[in-house]
Amino acid sequence: MQPDSSGAQLHWRALERLYRAAPINALFASGLEITEAGAATIRFTIDATCHHAAGAAHGTIYFKMLDDAAFYAANTLVSDRFLLTTSFNLHFSKPVRSGEIIAEGKWVSGRRRVLVAESRLVDAEGDEIGRGTGTFMRSRIPLSSLPGYADGMRGEA
């Protein structure tokens, strides 16, 4: 898909709406932005509600952000089916206590049945705090059947 094609733009906006429509995302101050094929950015704010007992962001936050960024980067290349994460490896490099975090996802390989994407988390100082690589498989679930995505393809806000 070309970044300027109207079909790609509709697909990307629908994926952004799908992200917002997922019930889990109501728990987090985050937003997805897709500006090109094979890439996705999620901005997220860390505060005390995300902390483990020692006062820094819990690892589940790292996983969610890394998985989501890689997933959406891969799903920009698949316009008919919802992808499923089949495996994900992550590495923690630095704890974070508060502030804006950016998750950058990038498609690496595969387009048919299995896709591979990587992602990284960057803190407000520009330091990488985590990195991950995921494998994603096409599911049997049509994107057009999912709340948020279907609304976006009809041009609704």
Secondary structure in CASP SS format (residue, H / E / C, confidence):
PFRMAT SS
TARGET T0000
AUTHOR 0000-0000-0000
METHOD secondary structure of the structure
MODEL  1
M C 1.00
Q C 1.00
P C 1.00
D C 1.00
S C 1.00
S H 1.00
G H 1.00
A H 1.00
Q H 1.00
L H 1.00
H H 1.00
W H 1.00
R H 1.00
A H 1.00
L H 1.00
E H 1.00
R H 1.00
L H 1.00
Y H 1.00
R H 1.00
A H 1.00
A C 1.00
P H 1.00
I H 1.00
N H 1.00
A H 1.00
L H 1.00
F C 1.00
A C 1.00
S E 1.00
G E 1.00
L E 1.00
E E 1.00
I C 1.00
T C 1.00
E C 1.00
A C 1.00
G C 1.00
A E 1.00
A E 1.00
T E 1.00
I E 1.00
R E 1.00
F E 1.00
T E 1.00
I E 1.00
D C 1.00
A H 1.00
T H 1.00
C H 1.00
H E 1.00
H C 1.00
A C 1.00
A C 1.00
G C 1.00
A C 1.00
A E 1.00
H C 1.00
G H 1.00
T H 1.00
I H 1.00
Y H 1.00
F H 1.00
K H 1.00
M H 1.00
L H 1.00
D H 1.00
D H 1.00
A H 1.00
A H 1.00
F H 1.00
Y H 1.00
A H 1.00
A H 1.00
N H 1.00
T C 1.00
L C 1.00
V C 1.00
S C 1.00
D C 1.00
R E 1.00
F E 1.00
L E 1.00
L E 1.00
T E 1.00
T E 1.00
S E 1.00
F E 1.00
N E 1.00
L E 1.00
H E 1.00
F E 1.00
S C 1.00
K C 1.00
P C 1.00
V C 1.00
R C 1.00
S C 1.00
G E 1.00
E E 1.00
I E 1.00
I E 1.00
A E 1.00
E E 1.00
G E 1.00
K E 1.00
W E 1.00
V E 1.00
S E 1.00
G C 1.00
R C 1.00
R C 1.00
R C 1.00
V E 1.00
L E 1.00
V E 1.00
A E 1.00
E E 1.00
S E 1.00
R E 1.00
L E 1.00
V E 1.00
D C 1.00
A C 1.00
E C 1.00
G C 1.00
D C 1.00
E E 1.00
I E 1.00
G E 1.00
R E 1.00
G E 1.00
T E 1.00
G E 1.00
T E 1.00
F E 1.00
M E 1.00
R E 1.00
S E 1.00
R E 1.00
I E 1.00
P E 1.00
L H 1.00
S H 1.00
S H 1.00
L C 1.00
P C 1.00
G C 1.00
Y H 1.00
A H 1.00
D H 1.00
G H 1.00
M H 1.00
R C 1.00
G C 1.00
E C 1.00
A C 1.00
END
